[in-house]
């Protein structure tokens, strides 16, 4: 059988009440063990301080830090401040788009059973405000199948947008939101003044992450792919552009939109933007008429190769070879033949297919222009009245 010692009884006065002592203003029952308690607490505190100091010393030995007096190089500090100011200025005018589109189920005949999953699909994109009463620019491919477009503003509010105009060929769309206060805007700059190597920033909502800014340079100008002819060639940049960035602005260091982000190659390593000059050329038509009318020749063209240039006495080669002429279209009606080389259009020299496509697309429908061609080593001039490019 186990036995336990009885706890000691407190010291008592003759009256039977506990006696108390005073130590440094603290009253304790007059016993011996309170002094041991104070000693124990003091020792523990000292031990904790030692352990904390050793831990701090051990942690600080894992890395190094620059002193607070260390200076950032002046050029880098200036660039960093410029980027911060650019973000503060531009982000309030950049919006995130949530576009509800119909799925294939909407096209199923009755009484086809419903497909599993939600009835509609939600896509994301970007845009930017160009007028304080709620005019917004984005890509046409962002909204082309939309049955509802919600615009999330920088302050977090969401407003439904209506489509004022669409340009499927140029991949532009103009939206309008109803607001009761002026919205921040971003100005349009001149893309013709861009230089390769110039700093640019891309804004938007990649993968749905709103208010994102990426930074890079202009990698190349007048890139040819997709429908580059109608926009004068694309701006190529290494500023990261990904899914959801479409419709957002590409901005120079002056805070001006020089392009609208529209496409990528690879996994976003190469981004492409529609030049702002091409945007400004069609905005009035989008706003007033809801669509864009572009000039049209009705020819199939290709670059002028060296053998053909030598045959026509055009070395070094410069011009656009007419591969075929479409029946009853403006070029045929003006007398242009397959095999001709177009070297001038409405007073502008033509060196490449991109030159001709851009010149024709930017000329008003119905205008009569002079076209200069090279045929059998002779130069001829024809008068041509432009038709309207078919909408796609």
Number of C-alpha atoms within 10 A of each C-alpha: 2 3 5 5 5 6 6 6 7 12 14 13 10 8 7 8 10 14 15 13 11 10 8 5 7 7 10 14 15 16 14 9 10 12 12 11 11 11 12 12 11 12 12 12 12 12 12 12 12 12 12 12 12 12 12 11 11 10 10 11 9 7 6 7 6 7 7 6 6 7 9 9 8 9 8 10 12 12 12 12 11 14 18 11 13 19 18 11 14 23 21 18 23 28 30 28 31 23 23 18 19 17 16 11 16 12 8 12 8 7 6 8 9 12 12 7 9 11 13 14 13 15 19 22 27 32 31 31 28 20 17 15 17 21 21 26 26 28 26 21 18 25 26 17 14 17 12 16 23 18 23 19 21 17 8 10 8 16 16 16 20 16 19 17 22 25 23 16 18 19 21 27 27 26 24 20 18 12 11 7 9 10 17 19 21 21 16 18 20 16 21 12 8 18 13 13 12 14 17 25 24 26 31 32 26 22 13 18 12 22 20 15 21 15 17 15 17 21 19 17 20 16 17 15 10 11 15 19 22 23 27 24 24 27 27 23 29 21 24 20 31 22 19 25 34 29 35 30 32 30 26 22 15 11 20 20 27 27 29 31 31 27 20 21 11 8 11 15 13 17 25 29 27 30 26 23 19 22 21 13 13 19 20 13 16 21 18 11 13 16 21 23 20 21 23 23 24 20 19 12 21 15 17 20 13 14 12 15 19 13 11 17 14 17 12 9 18 19 26 26 25 21 15 17 22 15 11 10 17 21 23 18 17 18 13 26 18 17 18 23 29 28 21 20 20 16 11 14 16 21 17 19 20 23 20 25 22 18 20 22 21 19 17 16 17 14 11 14 15 16 20 23 23 22 16 12 12 9 13 14 16 14 17 22 19 24 21 18 17 10 11 6
